[in-house]
Amino acid sequence: MRGFSAGLAARLMAGTTLALVAAGTAGAAEQRLASPDGALKVTVSDSDGQARYAVTYKGQPLLAPSPLGLAATGGSLSHGLKIIGAAPAASDTTYELVAGKARTVRDHYNQLSVDFQEPEGKKRPLRVIVRAYDDGVAFRYVLPRPAGADAVDVRGEETRFDFPADYRCWGLNLGRFGSSHEGEFDPVQASKIREHNLYDAPLVCQGANAAFAVAEADLKDYAGLYLTGRGDGGLGLQVKLSPRLDDGAIAVRGKPGADLVSPWRVIMIAPTAGKLIESNLVATLNPPTALADTSWIKPGKAAWDWWNGPVVSGVSKAGMNDATIRRYIDFAAANGLEYMLIDDGWYRNSGGAGTVKPGADVTQTIPEIDMPDLVAYGAERKVGLWVWAHWKSMDAQMDEALALYEKWGIKGIKVDFMDRDDQQMVDFYHRLLTKAGQHHLMVDLHGAEHPTGLIRTYPHYLTQEGVLGAEYNKWSRRITATHNVTLPYTRMLLGPMDYTPGGFRNAAPATFNPRNELPFVQTTRGQALAMYVVYDSPFGLVSDSPDTYRDSPAGLDFVSAAPTTWDETRFVGGEIGQSIVLARRKGADWWIGAMTNEAGRTVTVPLGFLGAGAFAADIRQDGAAPTDLVATTRTVKAGDVLTLKLAPSGGAAVRLTPAR
């Protein structure tokens, strides 16, 4: 492995045998790679001196020949390169996700490592490693650096995704670097994506015979990816990288004598947009976990004090105090919820939301909070505690704080307001997740980047925000049914999302008004239940007030019983922004979630995925009012079809249990 460090070799070879060629091997101007099933084909070439790749699906062009390369120290490595060698490899293994939308995942690919080099001058090398899976294509760059060599910095990438046609796409145009990655994924024609736009991952497009999503995976020691228009009048996307805060002229600062490795640039591909939901490709492209013991990682649902007020009866003054937190613990215990999440305000000089107050200390509670006593109170009722922290305060006291939380018996941490994905912040994510794992703490990342598949490497990282979720009901009308049924086809493709469902104060859009305490949602109770099946989040929030659930309990039993991790996920039907029907299996039980936009509709659910024998179906559908549910039961088998009636902005949820 000439030119590669031992660390890089281990990172690239995890789970496979990787054949690499030495520099100088005779090459060809074009290299070809196919997926294991042969449907996907990738061509890598150096025609006219430009490093390029192209992708076809079932014989039809999906991505036209597109430039490859880096803008690095010493100039661009893209145009003027020649292929000097290539080596194939293949792998077919399986691994298990501790928490995810599938229990066992197949990691099956064909690979090609292509060596490019400048034919003259410094003869700088660039390696492009390409993988073809049945559900997508991924490639990454490697700049080998011999021991003692100077560091290589990256200003940007020459990577493009050129389109052979004017695809219809859906994307989140953030418009700037440094944000919480919260917004709507709106439809946009490829020809309308401009150079000054700044789209988040994933950007999802519909081709002639396939849907695909552009994303990234295994983001480490690098900067986050954004997508813009090409700027030359052509159709397609150009990669942009988040600039460093200390030097905006560069995105990635290399290390002397260390190989520079980019994240995987990922094109998820499926016959329909809905089938993309079944893919685990982004997680698969990450390294396996280094945790020897994962038995302490316990996914589950939590009561939560922030979204609803807190508003809870039986306390003289609800707020950040022991009496209020105990009431939420009692609610969690009574309804089989594994956790209670204590949000902003519990530690000294907190309560500033995105602002860190002088003297903030994540190791000292306010006088009104006795954390060891609350942990003990929860433990007696089999309810674990999670706590919130601002990332800056956590970064300043990380070692001390995490050790203290472990000593207290805290189960997890919610870290908030990073709102960046430059190289320094990406490093923070990895440091935090590494150290949290050492202290047996699960993690929820808020105000975070788009997911990049870290759930495989850090299985205790259960969920993250980076999504326009239910909190926006408190101050806006943005959380519409259309938005809710767009998320599964877009943001959710990349990994778990802490949308914070559970709003049981349901109102029709015409009567909905934002309010901070005890907020309403402009979708039905049926859609509220369906979210616990449709949305991925191994740490699930039950966000409303205990009083709301007491006064309007219809469906709370379904929410309490729904799993947060799954053995299998299947897309049943729907279209982006219109509707979604998903079926998920946990053990012998199947769960179905159906959601629609502002148009009511009837959906049919063929039950061919069921195994042999009869199943008892517990069906919850919309009623006459947004808060109403109609509950019915029937016996079904694999050949049957369920018909579900969804109200406008509504949904339905079904549990299928083997009949005894």
C-alpha positions as CSV (number, residue, x, y, z in Angstrom):
1,M,0.0,0.0,0.0
2,R,2.6,2.5,-1.1
3,G,1.8,6.0,-0.2
4,F,-0.8,5.2,2.4
5,S,-0.5,5.5,6.2
6,A,-1.4,2.5,8.4
7,G,-4.4,4.5,9.8
8,L,-5.8,5.2,6.4
9,A,-5.4,1.6,5.3
10,A,-7.3,0.4,8.3
11,R,-10.1,3.0,7.7
12,L,-10.5,2.0,4.1
13,M,-10.2,-1.7,4.6
14,A,-12.7,-2.1,7.4
15,G,-14.9,-5.0,6.5
16,T,-13.3,-5.8,3.2
17,T,-10.2,-6.8,1.3
18,L,-9.0,-3.8,-0.6
19,A,-6.6,-4.2,-3.6
20,L,-4.5,-1.2,-4.4
21,V,-2.1,-0.6,-7.2
22,A,1.3,1.0,-6.9
23,A,1.9,4.2,-8.8
24,G,3.2,3.7,-12.3
25,T,1.0,0.7,-13.2
26,A,-0.1,1.0,-16.8
27,G,-3.6,2.3,-16.9
28,A,-6.4,2.9,-19.4
29,A,-8.2,6.1,-20.3
30,E,-11.5,4.6,-19.1
31,Q,-12.4,2.3,-16.2
32,R,-15.7,0.6,-15.7
33,L,-17.5,-0.7,-12.6
34,A,-20.9,-2.4,-12.1
35,S,-23.1,-3.0,-9.0
36,P,-23.5,-6.6,-7.8
37,D,-26.9,-6.9,-9.6
38,G,-25.5,-5.2,-12.7
39,A,-28.2,-2.5,-12.8
40,L,-25.8,0.4,-11.9
41,K,-22.7,1.1,-14.0
42,V,-20.0,3.6,-13.3
43,T,-17.4,4.9,-15.8
44,V,-14.3,6.7,-14.7
45,S,-12.2,8.4,-17.4
46,D,-9.5,10.9,-18.2
47,S,-10.8,12.0,-21.6
48,D,-9.3,15.3,-22.7
49,G,-7.2,15.3,-19.5
50,Q,-10.2,15.8,-17.2
51,A,-10.9,13.3,-14.4
52,R,-14.6,12.3,-14.8
53,Y,-17.2,9.8,-13.8
54,A,-20.6,8.9,-15.2
55,V,-23.5,6.7,-13.9
56,T,-26.1,4.7,-15.7
57,Y,-29.1,2.8,-14.3
58,K,-30.6,-0.1,-16.2
59,G,-29.0,1.2,-19.4
60,Q,-30.2,4.8,-19.1
61,P,-27.9,7.7,-18.2
62,L,-28.5,9.0,-14.7
63,L,-25.4,11.2,-14.3
64,A,-23.6,12.6,-17.4
65,P,-19.8,12.6,-17.4
66,S,-19.0,14.8,-14.4
67,P,-15.7,16.4,-13.2
68,L,-13.8,14.9,-10.3
69,G,-11.1,16.6,-8.3
70,L,-9.9,18.8,-5.5
71,A,-8.7,22.4,-5.3
72,A,-5.7,21.8,-3.0
73,T,-2.4,23.3,-2.0
74,G,-0.3,23.7,-5.2
75,G,-3.4,24.1,-7.4
76,S,-6.3,22.2,-8.8
77,L,-6.1,18.4,-9.1
78,S,-8.8,17.8,-11.7
79,H,-8.0,18.9,-15.2
80,G,-4.8,17.6,-16.8
81,L,-4.8,14.3,-15.0
82,K,-4.2,10.9,-16.5
83,I,-5.2,7.4,-15.2
84,I,-2.0,5.5,-14.4
85,G,-3.6,2.5,-12.7
86,A,-6.7,0.9,-11.3
87,A,-7.5,-2.0,-9.1
88,P,-10.8,-3.8,-8.5
89,A,-12.1,-5.2,-5.2
90,A,-15.4,-6.6,-3.9
91,S,-17.0,-7.3,-0.5
92,D,-20.2,-9.0,0.7
93,T,-20.6,-8.9,4.4
94,T,-23.4,-8.1,6.9
95,Y,-23.4,-6.1,10.1
96,E,-25.9,-5.2,12.8
97,L,-27.2,-1.8,13.7
98,V,-27.7,-1.4,17.4
99,A,-30.4,1.2,16.7
100,G,-31.8,1.9,13.3
101,K,-34.5,1.2,10.7
102,A,-33.1,-2.4,10.2
103,R,-31.4,-4.8,12.5
104,T,-29.1,-6.6,10.0
105,V,-27.7,-4.7,7.0
106,R,-25.9,-6.2,4.0
107,D,-22.7,-4.4,2.9
108,H,-22.3,-5.7,-0.6
109,Y,-20.4,-3.8,-3.2
110,N,-17.9,-3.8,-6.1
111,Q,-15.0,-1.3,-5.9
112,L,-12.5,0.3,-8.1
113,S,-9.5,2.3,-6.9
114,V,-8.4,4.6,-9.7
115,D,-5.0,6.3,-9.6
116,F,-4.7,9.6,-11.4
117,Q,-1.5,11.6,-11.8
118,E,-0.3,14.8,-13.4
119,P,1.8,13.7,-16.4
120,E,4.2,16.6,-16.0
121,G,5.5,19.0,-13.4
122,K,5.2,17.8,-9.8
123,K,3.3,14.7,-11.0
124,R,1.0,15.0,-8.0
125,P,-1.2,11.9,-7.4
126,L,-5.0,11.7,-6.8
127,R,-6.7,8.5,-5.9
128,V,-10.5,8.1,-6.4
129,I,-12.1,5.1,-4.7
130,V,-15.4,4.2,-6.3
131,R,-18.0,1.8,-4.9
132,A,-21.1,0.5,-6.7
133,Y,-23.9,-1.0,-4.5
134,D,-27.3,-2.2,-5.7
135,D,-28.8,0.9,-4.1
136,G,-26.3,3.5,-5.0
137,V,-22.8,4.7,-5.9
138,A,-20.2,6.4,-3.7
139,F,-16.7,7.8,-4.3
140,R,-14.1,9.5,-2.2
141,Y,-10.7,11.2,-2.7
142,V,-7.4,10.2,-1.2
143,L,-4.2,12.4,-1.3
144,P,-1.4,10.1,-0.2
145,R,1.2,12.0,1.9
146,P,4.5,10.3,2.7
147,A,5.9,10.5,6.2
148,G,7.4,14.0,6.7
149,A,5.6,15.5,3.8
150,D,4.0,19.0,4.2
151,A,0.3,19.3,4.9
152,V,-2.1,19.6,2.1
153,D,-5.0,22.1,2.6
154,V,-8.2,21.9,0.5
155,R,-9.8,25.1,-0.7
156,G,-12.7,23.3,-2.3
157,E,-13.7,20.5,-4.6
158,E,-14.1,20.2,-8.4
159,T,-16.8,17.5,-7.8
160,R,-19.9,17.9,-9.9
161,F,-23.1,15.9,-10.5
162,D,-24.0,16.7,-14.1
163,F,-27.5,15.9,-15.3
164,P,-28.4,14.6,-18.7
165,A,-31.9,16.0,-18.4
166,D,-33.8,18.7,-16.5
167,Y,-34.8,16.7,-13.5
168,R,-37.5,17.6,-11.0
169,C,-35.8,17.8,-7.7
170,W,-36.5,18.6,-4.0
171,G,-34.1,20.4,-1.8
172,L,-33.5,22.6,1.2
173,N,-31.9,25.9,0.0
174,L,-30.1,27.2,3.1
175,G,-28.6,30.1,1.3
176,R,-25.6,30.3,3.7
177,F,-23.0,28.4,5.6
178,G,-23.5,28.0,9.3
179,S,-27.1,27.2,10.2
180,S,-29.2,24.7,12.1
181,H,-30.1,23.0,8.9
182,E,-33.8,23.6,9.5
183,G,-36.1,24.3,6.6
184,E,-38.5,23.0,3.9
185,F,-37.5,20.7,1.1
186,D,-39.2,22.5,-1.8
187,P,-39.6,21.2,-5.3
188,V,-37.3,22.8,-7.9
189,Q,-36.4,22.1,-11.5
190,A,-32.7,21.3,-11.9
191,S,-32.5,24.2,-14.4
192,K,-33.6,26.6,-11.7
193,I,-30.8,25.7,-9.3
194,R,-28.4,28.7,-9.3
195,E,-24.7,29.1,-8.5
196,H,-25.6,31.4,-5.6
197,N,-28.0,28.9,-4.0
198,L,-26.6,26.7,-1.2
199,Y,-28.5,23.4,-0.9
200,D,-28.3,21.1,2.0
201,A,-27.9,17.3,1.6
202,P,-29.8,15.4,0.6
203,L,-31.0,16.8,-2.8
204,V,-33.5,14.3,-4.2
205,C,-34.2,14.1,-8.0
206,Q,-36.5,12.1,-10.2
207,G,-34.9,10.7,-13.4
208,A,-36.5,9.0,-16.3
209,N,-36.4,5.5,-14.7
210,A,-35.0,6.1,-11.2
211,A,-34.9,8.5,-8.3
212,F,-31.7,9.5,-6.6
213,A,-30.4,11.5,-3.7
214,V,-27.0,13.3,-3.4
215,A,-25.5,13.1,0.0
216,E,-22.2,12.4,1.9
217,A,-21.0,9.8,4.4
218,D,-18.1,9.2,6.8
219,L,-17.5,12.9,7.4
220,K,-14.4,13.2,9.5
221,D,-11.4,15.5,9.4
222,Y,-13.1,17.4,6.7
223,A,-15.8,20.1,6.1
224,G,-19.5,19.6,5.4
225,L,-20.9,19.4,1.9
226,Y,-23.3,21.8,0.2
227,L,-24.6,21.8,-3.3
228,T,-25.0,24.7,-5.8
229,G,-25.8,25.2,-9.4
230,R,-23.0,24.8,-11.9
231,G,-22.9,28.4,-12.9
232,D,-22.0,27.7,-16.5
233,G,-25.5,27.2,-17.8
234,G,-25.3,23.5,-17.6
235,L,-27.6,21.2,-15.6
236,G,-26.3,19.7,-12.4
237,L,-24.7,20.4,-9.1
238,Q,-21.4,21.6,-7.9
239,V,-20.0,20.7,-4.5
240,K,-19.2,23.5,-2.0
241,L,-17.4,23.0,1.3
242,S,-18.1,24.9,4.6
243,P,-15.1,27.3,5.2
244,R,-13.1,27.2,8.3
245,L,-13.8,29.9,10.9
246,D,-10.1,30.7,11.4
247,D,-9.3,30.9,7.7
248,G,-12.2,31.3,5.3
249,A,-9.9,30.8,2.3
250,I,-9.7,27.1,3.0
251,A,-12.2,24.4,4.0
252,V,-9.9,21.6,5.1
253,R,-6.6,21.9,6.9
254,G,-4.4,18.9,6.4
255,K,-1.9,17.3,8.7
256,P,1.8,17.0,7.9
257,G,2.7,13.5,6.8
258,A,-1.0,12.4,6.9
259,D,-3.0,11.2,4.0
260,L,-6.0,13.4,3.3
261,V,-9.2,11.5,2.9
262,S,-12.5,13.1,1.8
263,P,-15.9,11.8,2.9
264,W,-17.8,9.6,0.6
265,R,-19.8,11.5,-2.1
266,V,-23.0,9.4,-2.2
267,I,-25.6,8.9,-4.9
268,M,-28.5,6.9,-3.4
269,I,-30.5,5.3,-6.3
270,A,-33.8,3.4,-6.4
271,P,-36.6,2.8,-8.9
272,T,-38.8,5.2,-6.9
273,A,-38.2,7.9,-4.4
274,G,-40.0,5.9,-1.8
275,K,-37.7,2.9,-2.1
276,L,-34.8,5.2,-1.2
277,I,-36.2,5.2,2.4
278,E,-35.3,1.5,2.7
279,S,-31.6,2.1,2.0
280,N,-29.0,2.0,4.7
281,L,-26.2,3.1,2.3
282,V,-25.2,6.3,4.2
283,A,-24.7,4.4,7.5
284,T,-23.0,1.5,5.7
285,L,-20.3,3.7,4.3
286,N,-19.1,4.6,7.8
287,P,-16.6,2.5,9.8
288,P,-17.9,-0.1,12.3
289,T,-18.1,0.9,16.0
290,A,-15.1,0.6,18.2
291,L,-17.3,0.0,21.3
292,A,-16.7,-3.5,22.6
293,D,-19.9,-3.4,24.7
294,T,-23.1,-1.8,23.4
295,S,-25.5,-3.5,25.9
296,W,-25.9,-0.3,27.8
297,I,-27.4,1.5,24.8
298,K,-31.1,1.4,25.3
299,P,-33.3,3.2,22.7
300,G,-36.6,4.4,23.9
301,K,-39.1,7.3,24.3
302,A,-39.0,10.2,26.7
303,A,-41.3,12.7,28.3
304,W,-40.1,16.3,27.8
305,D,-40.6,19.5,29.7
306,W,-39.7,22.2,27.1
307,W,-42.1,21.9,24.1
308,N,-45.3,22.2,26.2
309,G,-44.2,24.9,28.6
310,P,-43.6,23.2,30.9
311,V,-47.3,23.1,31.9
312,V,-48.3,20.5,34.4
313,S,-50.9,20.4,37.2
314,G,-50.2,19.4,40.8
315,V,-47.3,21.7,41.1
316,S,-47.6,25.1,42.8
317,K,-45.3,26.7,40.2
318,A,-44.4,24.6,37.2
319,G,-40.9,25.3,35.9
320,M,-37.3,24.1,36.4
321,N,-37.6,22.6,39.8
322,D,-37.7,19.1,41.4
323,A,-41.5,19.0,41.8
324,T,-42.1,19.7,38.1
325,I,-39.5,17.1,36.9
326,R,-41.0,14.5,39.3
327,R,-44.4,15.0,37.7
328,Y,-42.9,14.3,34.2
329,I,-41.1,11.3,35.6
330,D,-44.4,10.1,37.0
331,F,-46.1,10.5,33.6
332,A,-43.3,8.6,31.9
333,A,-43.5,5.8,34.4
334,A,-47.3,5.5,34.1
335,N,-47.1,5.3,30.3
336,G,-44.2,3.0,29.9
337,L,-41.8,5.6,28.6
338,E,-38.2,4.8,29.3
339,Y,-36.9,8.4,29.9
340,M,-37.5,12.0,30.9
341,L,-35.5,14.7,29.1
342,I,-34.7,17.8,31.3
343,D,-34.1,20.7,28.9
344,D,-32.4,24.1,29.2
345,G,-32.3,25.8,32.6
346,W,-31.2,23.0,35.0
347,Y,-27.5,24.0,35.4
348,R,-25.9,27.2,36.8
349,N,-26.4,30.2,34.5
350,S,-28.2,28.2,31.8
351,G,-31.6,29.2,30.4
352,G,-30.1,31.3,27.7
353,A,-31.1,29.0,24.8
354,G,-28.6,29.9,22.0
355,T,-26.7,32.3,24.3
356,V,-24.1,31.2,26.8
357,K,-24.4,33.3,29.9
358,P,-21.3,34.3,31.8
359,G,-20.5,31.8,34.4
360,A,-22.5,28.9,32.8
361,D,-21.4,25.7,34.5
362,V,-22.7,22.3,33.2
363,T,-21.4,20.6,36.4
364,Q,-23.4,22.6,38.9
365,T,-27.2,22.5,39.2
366,I,-29.4,25.4,40.1
367,P,-30.6,25.4,43.8
368,E,-34.1,24.2,42.6
369,I,-32.7,21.0,41.1
370,D,-31.2,18.1,43.1
371,M,-30.0,15.9,40.2
372,P,-28.8,12.9,42.3
373,D,-32.2,12.8,44.0
374,L,-34.1,13.1,40.7
375,V,-32.0,10.3,39.2
376,A,-32.8,8.1,42.2
377,Y,-36.5,9.0,42.0
378,G,-36.6,8.1,38.3
379,A,-34.7,4.8,38.9
380,E,-37.3,3.7,41.4
381,R,-39.9,4.1,38.7
382,K,-37.7,2.7,35.9
383,V,-37.3,6.0,34.2
384,G,-33.8,7.3,33.2
385,L,-32.9,10.9,32.8
386,W,-31.4,12.8,29.9
387,V,-30.1,16.4,30.3
388,W,-29.6,19.3,27.9
389,A,-26.4,21.4,27.4
390,H,-25.2,24.1,25.2
391,W,-22.3,22.9,23.1
392,K,-19.9,25.7,24.0
393,S,-20.4,25.0,27.7
394,M,-20.0,21.2,27.1
395,D,-16.9,21.7,25.0
396,A,-15.3,23.8,27.8
397,Q,-16.0,21.2,30.5
398,M,-16.4,18.0,28.5
399,D,-14.2,15.6,30.5
400,E,-15.4,16.8,33.9
401,A,-19.1,17.0,32.9
402,L,-19.3,13.6,31.2
403,A,-17.6,11.9,34.1
404,L,-20.0,13.6,36.5
405,Y,-23.1,12.6,34.5
406,E,-22.0,9.0,34.5
407,K,-21.5,9.1,38.3
408,W,-24.9,10.6,38.8
409,G,-26.5,7.9,36.6
410,I,-27.6,10.2,33.7
411,K,-28.5,8.1,30.7
412,G,-28.0,10.6,27.9
413,I,-27.2,14.1,26.8
414,K,-28.9,16.5,24.4
415,V,-26.2,18.9,23.0
416,D,-27.5,22.0,21.2
417,F,-26.8,25.1,19.0
418,M,-23.7,23.9,17.1
419,D,-25.3,25.4,14.0
420,R,-22.1,24.7,11.9
421,D,-20.4,22.0,10.0
422,D,-17.0,23.4,9.2
423,Q,-14.0,21.2,9.9
424,Q,-13.6,22.4,13.5
425,M,-17.2,21.7,14.4
426,V,-17.0,18.3,12.7
427,D,-14.1,17.5,15.0
428,F,-16.2,18.5,18.0
429,Y,-18.9,16.0,17.0
430,H,-16.4,13.2,16.9
431,R,-14.7,14.2,20.1
432,L,-18.1,14.5,21.9
433,L,-19.4,11.1,20.6
434,T,-16.1,9.3,21.4
435,K,-16.0,10.6,25.0
436,A,-19.7,10.1,25.5
437,G,-19.3,6.5,24.6
438,Q,-16.5,6.1,27.0
439,H,-18.8,7.4,29.8
440,H,-21.8,5.3,28.7
441,L,-23.9,8.2,27.7
442,M,-26.3,8.2,24.8
443,V,-26.5,11.4,22.6
444,D,-29.0,13.6,20.9
445,L,-27.4,16.3,18.7
446,H,-29.5,19.4,18.2
447,G,-28.8,22.4,16.1
448,A,-26.7,20.0,14.1
449,E,-25.5,19.3,10.6
450,H,-27.2,16.9,8.2
451,P,-26.6,13.3,9.2
452,T,-23.6,11.4,7.6
453,G,-24.2,7.9,8.9
454,L,-22.5,8.2,12.3
455,I,-25.1,5.8,13.8
456,R,-22.9,2.9,12.7
457,T,-19.7,4.2,14.2
458,Y,-21.3,5.6,17.3
459,P,-24.4,3.5,18.1
460,H,-25.0,5.5,21.3
461,Y,-25.7,8.5,19.1
462,L,-29.5,7.9,18.8
463,T,-30.9,10.9,17.1
464,Q,-30.3,14.5,15.9
465,E,-32.1,17.5,14.8
466,G,-31.1,19.2,11.6
467,V,-34.8,19.1,10.8
468,L,-37.6,21.6,10.7
469,G,-39.7,19.9,13.4
470,A,-42.7,20.4,15.7
471,E,-41.0,23.1,17.8
472,Y,-41.9,25.6,15.0
473,N,-45.6,25.1,15.8
474,K,-44.9,27.4,18.8
475,W,-44.2,30.4,16.7
476,S,-45.0,29.7,13.0
477,R,-47.4,28.1,10.6
478,R,-44.5,26.3,8.8
479,I,-45.2,22.8,10.0
480,T,-47.8,21.8,7.5
481,A,-49.0,18.3,6.5
482,T,-47.2,18.8,3.1
483,H,-43.9,19.4,5.0
484,N,-44.5,16.4,7.2
485,V,-45.0,14.0,4.3
486,T,-42.0,15.5,2.4
487,L,-39.5,14.7,5.2
488,P,-39.5,10.9,4.9
489,Y,-38.4,11.2,1.2
490,T,-35.7,13.9,1.9
491,R,-34.1,14.6,5.3
492,M,-35.0,11.2,6.8
493,L,-33.0,9.4,4.0
494,L,-29.8,10.3,5.8
495,G,-30.5,9.2,9.3
496,P,-32.6,9.6,12.5
497,M,-34.4,13.0,13.0
498,D,-35.5,14.5,16.3
499,Y,-38.7,16.0,14.9
500,T,-40.2,15.9,18.4
501,P,-43.6,14.5,17.7
502,G,-46.5,13.8,20.1
503,G,-48.5,17.0,19.8
504,F,-52.0,16.0,20.9
505,R,-53.6,19.5,20.7
506,N,-54.7,18.9,17.1
507,A,-56.4,21.6,15.1
508,A,-57.4,22.1,11.4
509,P,-55.1,24.4,9.5
510,A,-57.9,27.0,9.2
511,T,-58.2,27.3,13.0
512,F,-54.5,26.8,13.9
513,N,-52.7,29.6,15.7
514,P,-49.1,29.4,17.0
515,R,-48.7,29.7,20.7
516,N,-45.6,29.1,23.0
517,E,-47.2,27.2,25.8
518,L,-49.4,24.1,25.2
519,P,-49.0,24.6,21.4
520,F,-51.3,23.2,18.8
521,V,-50.4,21.2,15.7
522,Q,-52.2,21.7,12.4
523,T,-52.5,18.0,11.7
524,T,-54.8,15.2,13.1
525,R,-54.4,12.8,15.9
526,G,-54.1,10.0,13.3
527,Q,-51.0,11.7,11.8
528,A,-49.6,12.2,15.3
529,L,-49.7,8.4,15.8
530,A,-48.4,7.6,12.4
531,M,-45.2,9.7,13.0
532,Y,-44.1,7.2,15.6
533,V,-44.0,4.6,12.8
534,V,-42.9,6.7,9.8
535,Y,-40.2,8.9,11.4
536,D,-36.9,7.4,12.3
537,S,-35.7,8.3,15.8
538,P,-34.3,5.7,18.3
539,F,-34.7,8.4,21.0
540,G,-38.3,9.4,20.6
541,L,-39.9,12.4,22.3
542,V,-43.5,12.4,23.6
543,S,-43.6,16.1,23.6
544,D,-46.9,17.3,24.9
545,S,-47.9,18.0,28.5
546,P,-49.0,15.2,30.9
547,D,-52.1,17.3,31.4
548,T,-52.9,17.3,27.6
549,Y,-52.5,13.5,27.4
550,R,-54.7,13.1,30.6
551,D,-57.5,15.3,29.1
552,S,-57.2,13.9,25.5
553,P,-55.7,10.4,25.8
554,A,-57.0,8.9,22.5
555,G,-54.0,7.1,20.9
556,L,-51.5,7.5,23.8
557,D,-51.5,3.7,24.3
558,F,-50.4,3.3,20.7
559,V,-47.6,5.9,21.1
560,S,-46.4,4.2,24.3
561,A,-46.3,0.8,22.7
562,A,-44.6,1.8,19.4
563,P,-40.9,0.7,19.1
564,T,-38.2,3.2,18.4
565,T,-35.9,0.8,16.5
566,W,-36.8,-1.7,13.8
567,D,-35.8,-5.0,12.4
568,E,-37.1,-4.2,8.9
569,T,-38.5,-1.3,6.9
570,R,-40.6,-1.4,3.8
571,F,-42.0,1.4,1.6
572,V,-45.6,0.6,0.7
573,G,-46.8,3.7,-1.2
574,G,-46.9,7.4,-1.6
575,E,-45.2,10.3,-3.4
576,I,-43.0,13.2,-2.2
577,G,-45.1,15.9,-0.6
578,Q,-48.4,13.9,-1.2
579,S,-48.5,10.9,1.1
580,I,-46.5,8.2,2.7
581,V,-47.2,4.6,3.8
582,L,-44.4,2.7,5.6
583,A,-44.5,-0.8,7.1
584,R,-41.9,-1.7,9.8
585,R,-41.3,-4.9,11.6
586,K,-40.2,-5.4,15.2
587,G,-39.9,-9.0,16.2
588,A,-43.0,-10.8,15.0
589,D,-45.1,-7.6,14.9
590,W,-45.6,-5.3,12.0
591,W,-46.5,-1.6,12.3
592,I,-47.9,0.6,9.6
593,G,-47.9,4.4,9.5
594,A,-49.8,6.4,6.8
595,M,-49.7,10.2,6.4
596,T,-51.2,12.6,3.9
597,N,-50.9,16.2,3.0
598,E,-53.8,18.8,3.1
599,A,-55.8,16.6,0.7
600,G,-57.7,13.8,2.3
601,R,-57.3,10.4,0.6
602,T,-57.9,6.7,0.9
603,V,-54.9,4.5,0.7
604,T,-54.7,0.7,0.2
605,V,-52.0,-1.4,2.0
606,P,-51.4,-4.8,0.5
607,L,-50.2,-7.1,3.3
608,G,-48.0,-9.3,1.3
609,F,-45.1,-8.6,3.6
610,L,-46.8,-10.5,6.4
611,G,-45.6,-14.0,7.3
612,A,-47.7,-17.1,7.4
613,G,-50.7,-17.3,9.6
614,A,-53.3,-14.8,10.8
615,F,-52.6,-11.4,12.4
616,A,-54.7,-9.3,14.7
617,A,-54.9,-5.7,13.3
618,D,-55.3,-2.8,15.7
619,I,-56.3,0.0,13.4
620,R,-56.4,3.7,14.4
621,Q,-57.9,6.1,11.8
622,D,-59.0,9.8,11.7
623,G,-62.4,10.7,13.1
624,A,-64.7,13.6,12.5
625,A,-62.6,16.2,14.4
626,P,-58.8,16.6,14.3
627,T,-58.5,15.1,17.8
628,D,-60.8,12.1,17.1
629,L,-59.7,8.6,16.5
630,V,-61.7,5.7,15.2
631,A,-60.3,2.4,16.6
632,T,-61.2,-0.9,15.0
633,T,-59.9,-4.4,15.1
634,R,-59.9,-7.3,12.5
635,T,-58.0,-10.4,11.6
636,V,-55.9,-10.3,8.5
637,K,-53.4,-12.5,6.6
638,A,-50.8,-12.0,3.9
639,G,-53.1,-12.0,1.0
640,D,-55.4,-9.2,2.4
641,V,-55.5,-5.5,1.7
642,L,-56.1,-2.9,4.3
643,T,-58.0,0.3,3.3
644,L,-57.2,3.3,5.4
645,K,-59.2,6.6,5.2
646,L,-57.0,9.6,5.9
647,A,-58.6,13.0,6.7
648,P,-57.0,16.2,5.2
649,S,-53.7,16.7,7.1
650,G,-54.3,13.3,8.6
651,G,-53.0,9.8,9.0
652,A,-53.5,6.3,10.3
653,A,-51.6,3.8,12.3
654,V,-51.9,0.1,12.5
655,R,-50.3,-2.6,14.7
656,L,-50.3,-6.2,13.3
657,T,-49.7,-8.9,15.9
658,P,-49.6,-12.7,15.2
659,A,-53.0,-14.1,16.3
660,R,-52.9,-16.6,19.1
